[in-house]
């Protein structure tokens, strides 16, 4: 029996199958190739990929796990395919969205037109956890705040794409995207040409180009770029070291940098070397103990002063986190209309704000039907999936919402699209999302595809690796089948 003969799409939008036994056209070549494999051969290829991930240390960290913190990042060998026409719309929508978010950040830290014209309530901005009043009237290089963005997307039962949230501080996961592609090329070396898959390997060079583009003029031949990491115990340290290595730049910790005369220098065996751009992979709070958290030992004393003086660039800029706030997320379509005079190409998921008394009443009386999220949590934490929750969990969330309404939003439970995935020795549908990676330098560019995350636990809607999720390679086609 062929591998996918017993696969049932179920009552969801299935990425590969339009109906049972009816393969979507852009999956036809892949489906045919998979049907030629027997289960033993497929299992051998899957095990070879897992072994390669283990050898290369492709891991993530689960801080609360009792069995050990380091985990191999789960990888599913059935790729997700996006036809060119779909991708073209996604790409245009994400470019539009990032332009609006950057204009919003520039505005709130300078003229605040969007507040004066009552498009976004001032209290929702200044109460945001990551709003930084210290950035008022501080120029950022080339007026770009979010240089690297990861916007999470989902599809509903009809196959419509929605943006679920924006990640404009330190979006992670792109290293897994790149390693997934390498793994798939090893497992199926002859498949890419026949399907017509667009490459992704250029991402790190594109990222380096952005980091060099935003560097302040230094009078030297080329800017010095470094990646600032919290250290080896950070959950994304594999990615930090991977990206630094691929870009050919130094990976540093706070203790490796020092500020002199409002300039940042890196300690080297040859003495101090001036740094022009810092790709920072730690939050604002820990960047500079003289400005933010005084107990931070991860940052660099004086860094903010050097930044304000224009002697060093940061990617992403300080203060971008206000755009990640899930309350502010609700207003992004309004931002697009306000700043660009355009209608949004990609829709938001309908969102209720607990800080609005009427919407709060609706939320607390419909907790069994909604997904409730903390405004500033990530990784699947601080979330209630109403239909899968217990009475006790709903009561607990109701108390939290009423105690601190500003900290919660709610959204309807979407029947997320599913994709064939290999679980417990058989192929079953599992819910997926998509995180494309967007770079903003001289122009906005998007790596074709993104990281498809998959909820490997049966019935789960939570795709985060810390909550039992894994990933798939994502193929964007040159043309449409």
NORJOHU-V507460 format. One record per residue. N is the residue number from 0. RES is the residue in one small letter. PSI is psi in whole degrees, 0 to 359 (* if undefined). OMEGA is omega in whole degrees, -180 to 180 (999 if undefined). D_LAST is the distance of its C-alpha to the last C-alpha in Angstrom with 1 decimal. Layout:
n = {N,N}
res = {RES,RES}
psi = {PSI,PSI}
omega = {OMEGA,OMEGA}
d_last = {D_LAST,D_LAST}
//
This chain:
n = {0,1,2,3,4,5,6,7,8,9,10,11,12,13,14,15,16,17,18,19,20,21,22,23,24,25,26,27,28,29,30,31,32,33,34,35,36,37,38,39,40,41,42,43,44,45,46,47,48,49,50,51,52,53,54,55,56,57,58,59,60,61,62,63,64,65,66,67,68,69,70,71,72,73,74,75,76,77,78,79,80,81,82,83,84,85,86,87,88,89,90,91,92,93,94,95,96,97,98,99,100,101,102,103,104,105,106,107,108,109,110,111,112,113,114,115,116,117,118,119,120,121,122,123,124,125,126,127,128,129,130,131,132,133,134,135,136,137,138,139,140,141,142,143,144,145,146,147,148,149,150,151,152,153,154,155,156,157,158,159,160,161,162,163,164,165,166,167,168,169,170,171,172,173,174,175,176,177,178,179,180,181,182,183,184,185,186,187,188,189,190,191,192,193,194,195,196,197,198,199,200,201,202,203,204,205,206,207,208,209,210,211,212,213,214,215,216,217,218,219,220,221,222,223,224,225,226,227,228,229,230,231,232,233,234,235,236,237,238,239,240,241,242,243,244,245,246,247,248,249,250,251,252,253,254,255,256,257,258,259,260,261,262,263,264,265,266,267,268,269,270,271,272,273,274,275,276,277,278,279,280,281,282,283,284,285,286,287,288,289,290,291,292,293,294,295,296,297,298,299,300,301,302,303,304,305,306,307,308,309,310,311,312,313,314,315,316,317,318,319,320,321,322,323,324,325,326,327,328,329,330,331,332,333,334,335,336,337,338,339,340,341,342,343,344,345,346,347,348,349,350,351,352,353,354,355,356,357,358,359,360,361,362,363,364,365,366,367,368,369,370,371,372,373,374,375,376,377,378,379,380,381,382,383,384,385,386,387,388,389,390,391,392,393,394,395,396,397,398,399,400,401,402,403,404,405,406,407,408,409,410,411,412,413,414,415,416,417,418,419,420,421,422,423,424,425,426,427,428,429,430,431,432,433,434,435,436,437,438,439,440,441,442,443,444,445,446,447,448,449,450,451,452,453,454,455,456,457,458,459,460,461,462,463,464,465,466,467,468,469,470,471,472,473,474,475,476,477,478,479,480}
res = {x,x,x,x,x,x,x,x,x,x,x,x,x,x,x,x,x,x,x,x,x,x,x,x,x,x,x,x,x,x,x,x,x,x,x,x,x,x,x,x,x,x,x,x,x,x,x,x,x,x,x,x,x,x,x,x,x,x,x,x,x,x,x,x,x,x,x,x,x,x,x,x,x,x,x,x,x,x,x,x,x,x,x,x,x,x,x,x,x,x,x,x,x,x,x,x,x,x,x,x,x,x,x,x,x,x,x,x,x,x,x,x,x,x,x,x,x,x,x,x,x,x,x,x,x,x,x,x,x,x,x,x,x,x,x,x,x,x,x,x,x,x,x,x,x,x,x,x,x,x,x,x,x,x,x,x,x,x,x,x,x,x,x,x,x,x,x,x,x,x,x,x,x,x,x,x,x,x,x,x,x,x,x,x,x,x,x,x,x,x,x,x,x,x,x,x,x,x,x,x,x,x,x,x,x,x,x,x,x,x,x,x,x,x,x,x,x,x,x,x,x,x,x,x,x,x,x,x,x,x,x,x,x,x,x,x,x,x,x,x,x,x,x,x,x,x,x,x,x,x,x,x,x,x,x,x,x,x,x,x,x,x,x,x,x,x,x,x,x,x,x,x,x,x,x,x,x,x,x,x,x,x,x,x,x,x,x,x,x,x,x,x,x,x,x,x,x,x,x,x,x,x,x,x,x,x,x,x,x,x,x,x,x,x,x,x,x,x,x,x,x,x,x,x,x,x,x,x,x,x,x,x,x,x,x,x,x,x,x,x,x,x,x,x,x,x,x,x,x,x,x,x,x,x,x,x,x,x,x,x,x,x,x,x,x,x,x,x,x,x,x,x,x,x,x,x,x,x,x,x,x,x,x,x,x,x,x,x,x,x,x,x,x,x,x,x,x,x,x,x,x,x,x,x,x,x,x,x,x,x,x,x,x,x,x,x,x,x,x,x,x,x,x,x,x,x,x,x,x,x,x,x,x,x,x,x,x,x,x,x,x,x,x,x,x,x,x,x,x,x,x,x,x,x,x,x,x,x,x,x,x,x,x,x,x,x,x,x,x,x,x,x,x,x,x,x,x,x,x,x,x}
psi = {135,158,319,13,327,13,134,118,330,187,55,167,118,131,326,324,128,331,173,123,356,101,135,144,320,351,359,312,316,315,317,318,317,326,342,347,143,166,322,317,318,317,323,317,320,316,325,322,315,318,321,319,320,315,323,354,35,92,171,167,134,106,329,2,133,345,5,146,326,130,141,134,118,131,127,134,359,109,155,136,133,118,159,320,319,315,323,318,317,313,313,320,322,323,314,316,316,323,315,319,321,321,324,314,316,317,313,336,358,263,332,42,322,335,314,327,10,35,319,127,135,324,330,333,307,342,357,137,324,14,133,95,339,343,3,125,24,118,139,151,127,19,26,124,311,106,329,121,142,104,123,133,150,166,146,191,331,355,9,135,140,146,124,322,163,143,96,11,281,67,134,170,348,332,323,323,312,320,327,320,318,317,317,325,327,320,324,69,334,0,329,318,320,331,327,61,132,143,161,354,344,356,312,326,321,320,315,320,319,314,325,325,324,359,143,152,131,355,2,174,319,149,150,122,136,159,121,117,151,342,180,343,359,146,335,23,325,315,318,310,323,311,320,317,316,326,347,34,167,139,130,157,169,322,346,352,150,147,130,126,44,27,149,134,150,133,128,171,344,7,196,135,127,140,135,318,135,116,100,132,38,153,162,315,329,3,318,110,348,344,317,235,120,340,4,128,7,338,200,111,129,356,318,322,318,323,314,328,352,18,353,147,147,138,118,169,155,137,0,341,338,330,344,342,132,342,315,328,321,331,0,317,324,324,318,315,320,312,328,348,42,157,142,135,322,137,152,159,134,135,133,136,124,340,344,119,316,317,326,317,318,317,307,341,357,31,332,351,352,161,121,134,143,140,336,16,162,178,16,6,160,35,143,121,98,307,338,9,164,165,321,317,320,321,320,316,323,317,319,319,314,332,323,75,324,337,5,143,168,149,153,151,111,142,84,148,156,166,141,131,149,109,125,43,8,165,124,158,134,144,143,156,188,129,95,153,125,133,137,104,240,330,173,128,153,129,133,108,251,189,111,119,142,134,97,341,130,128,350,145,359,116,352,141,326,347,24,14,167,202,166,155,145,120,122,130,151,320,179,139,*}
omega = {-179,-170,-172,-176,-176,-177,179,-179,-179,-176,-180,168,180,-175,-175,-173,174,175,-178,-180,-179,-175,177,-172,-175,176,-170,-178,178,-179,179,180,180,-180,177,-180,168,-174,-178,180,178,-179,178,179,179,180,178,177,179,-180,178,177,180,-180,-176,179,180,-169,169,-175,173,-172,-174,-174,-177,-176,-178,-172,-174,178,169,-178,-177,-177,179,-169,178,-173,172,-178,177,179,-173,-178,177,-177,180,178,178,-177,-180,-180,-180,176,179,-177,-178,176,-178,180,178,176,177,-179,176,-176,-175,178,177,-169,179,177,-176,175,-178,-179,171,174,175,-180,-178,-177,179,179,-173,177,178,-175,-173,170,-175,177,177,-178,178,177,174,179,174,-175,176,178,178,180,-179,179,-180,-178,173,-177,-178,-177,176,174,-180,-176,180,-179,179,178,173,170,-177,176,177,179,-174,177,-179,-177,-177,173,-175,178,179,175,-177,179,176,-180,178,-179,-179,178,176,-176,-177,-171,-175,-172,-171,-180,-177,179,-179,-174,178,-176,178,-172,-177,-174,-175,176,177,179,179,179,177,-178,176,-178,-175,-178,176,177,-176,179,179,-175,-179,-179,175,-178,176,174,-178,-178,172,178,-170,-178,177,-175,-177,-175,177,-179,-180,-178,179,-177,178,-180,-178,180,-178,179,-180,170,-174,168,-176,-178,179,-177,179,179,176,178,178,174,-177,179,175,177,177,179,180,-179,-178,177,-178,-180,-178,-179,177,170,-171,179,171,-174,179,-174,-172,-173,-172,-178,177,-176,-176,-177,-176,-178,-178,174,-177,-173,-173,178,180,-177,-178,177,177,179,178,-180,179,-177,177,178,178,173,-2,-177,174,176,180,-175,178,179,176,-176,-175,172,179,178,-177,-173,-176,176,176,177,-179,179,-175,-174,-173,-176,178,171,-180,177,178,-177,165,165,177,-171,176,179,179,179,174,-173,-180,-180,177,179,178,-178,-173,177,179,-177,-179,-177,-172,166,-179,-177,170,-171,-174,175,176,178,-180,179,178,-173,175,173,-170,-177,-180,-174,176,177,-180,179,179,178,179,-180,178,179,180,-179,-178,179,-176,-174,-178,-173,-175,169,175,180,175,179,179,171,-174,177,180,-179,174,-178,-177,-175,177,173,179,-179,179,178,176,-178,-177,166,-178,174,172,180,-173,178,-179,176,176,174,177,178,-178,177,-175,180,-176,179,172,178,-173,178,-173,176,-175,178,-177,175,-176,-172,-174,-178,180,-179,176,180,176,-178,177,169,-178,-177,169,-175,176,179,-179,179,999}
d_last = {26.7,23.1,22.6,20.6,22.2,24.6,22.4,23.0,20.9,24.1,24.8,22.5,19.1,17.3,14.5,13.1,14.4,14.5,17.7,19.6,17.9,14.7,11.9,9.2,5.7,5.0,8.4,8.5,9.6,11.9,13.3,14.1,15.8,17.7,18.9,20.5,22.6,25.9,27.3,29.9,27.5,25.3,28.6,29.8,26.8,27.2,30.9,30.5,28.4,31.1,33.8,32.3,32.1,35.7,36.9,35.3,36.7,33.5,35.3,36.1,39.4,40.5,43.9,45.0,44.1,47.2,45.6,45.0,43.2,40.7,37.5,34.6,31.5,29.6,26.2,23.7,21.7,18.6,16.3,14.7,11.1,10.5,7.4,8.9,10.0,11.9,13.3,14.6,16.6,17.9,19.0,20.8,22.4,23.7,25.1,26.9,28.2,29.6,31.3,33.0,34.1,35.7,37.5,38.7,40.1,41.8,43.2,44.7,46.4,47.8,48.2,46.9,46.0,43.6,46.6,49.0,46.8,46.4,42.6,42.9,46.2,48.2,49.2,45.5,45.2,48.6,48.5,45.1,45.8,44.2,45.5,47.7,50.6,51.5,48.6,50.1,50.4,49.2,47.0,43.9,42.5,40.5,40.4,37.5,38.1,34.8,33.4,31.3,29.7,27.7,26.6,25.8,23.1,22.5,20.6,22.6,22.4,20.3,17.8,19.5,19.9,23.6,25.5,28.0,30.2,30.6,32.1,33.9,36.8,35.8,32.2,31.7,29.0,27.2,28.9,27.3,23.8,24.6,26.3,23.5,21.2,24.1,24.5,21.0,21.2,24.4,23.2,20.0,20.7,18.4,15.2,14.4,14.0,11.7,9.2,9.9,11.9,14.1,17.8,20.4,23.6,24.8,25.7,29.3,30.0,28.6,30.9,33.8,33.3,33.5,36.6,38.3,37.5,39.3,42.4,45.7,47.2,49.3,50.7,49.4,46.9,44.1,43.9,44.5,41.8,42.4,40.7,43.1,42.8,45.0,45.4,44.5,44.9,42.3,39.3,36.9,39.0,36.6,34.2,37.0,38.1,34.6,33.8,37.2,36.9,33.5,34.8,38.1,40.2,43.1,42.7,45.9,47.7,50.0,53.0,51.6,51.7,54.8,55.5,58.3,59.2,56.0,53.8,51.8,52.5,51.2,53.7,53.3,55.6,56.4,57.3,55.6,52.4,51.2,47.8,45.8,42.7,42.4,39.1,40.8,39.5,42.3,43.0,45.4,48.2,48.6,48.3,51.9,54.8,56.9,54.6,52.7,53.6,56.9,56.5,53.3,53.7,50.0,50.2,52.1,55.3,55.3,51.5,51.2,54.1,52.4,49.2,51.1,52.9,49.6,50.3,47.3,43.8,42.1,38.4,37.9,40.9,43.6,43.2,39.5,39.7,40.8,37.2,36.2,38.7,37.1,39.5,38.5,34.8,35.6,36.5,33.4,32.0,35.6,35.6,32.5,34.3,37.6,36.7,33.7,34.4,30.8,29.2,27.3,23.6,23.4,25.9,28.5,29.3,32.5,35.5,39.1,41.8,44.8,46.9,46.8,49.4,47.7,44.3,46.3,47.9,44.6,43.3,46.3,46.5,42.8,42.4,41.2,38.1,37.2,36.0,38.8,38.5,41.0,40.5,40.7,39.7,36.5,35.2,35.3,39.1,41.2,38.8,39.5,36.8,38.8,37.6,38.0,41.3,44.9,47.7,49.3,46.3,45.9,49.6,49.4,46.6,48.5,51.5,49.5,47.8,51.2,52.8,50.3,48.1,46.7,45.1,42.7,39.8,38.1,34.7,33.5,32.0,28.2,26.4,24.1,20.6,20.7,18.8,19.6,22.4,24.9,28.3,31.6,30.2,27.6,24.2,24.6,23.0,24.2,24.1,22.3,22.5,21.2,23.5,22.0,24.7,25.8,28.3,30.6,32.6,32.9,29.5,27.2,24.4,22.0,20.8,17.0,16.8,20.2,22.2,20.9,24.2,24.6,27.7,28.6,31.6,30.8,30.7,31.2,29.7,31.0,28.6,31.2,32.2,35.8,35.2,33.5,29.9,27.7,24.4,21.0,19.0,16.3,13.2,11.6,8.7,9.6,6.6,3.8,0.0}
//
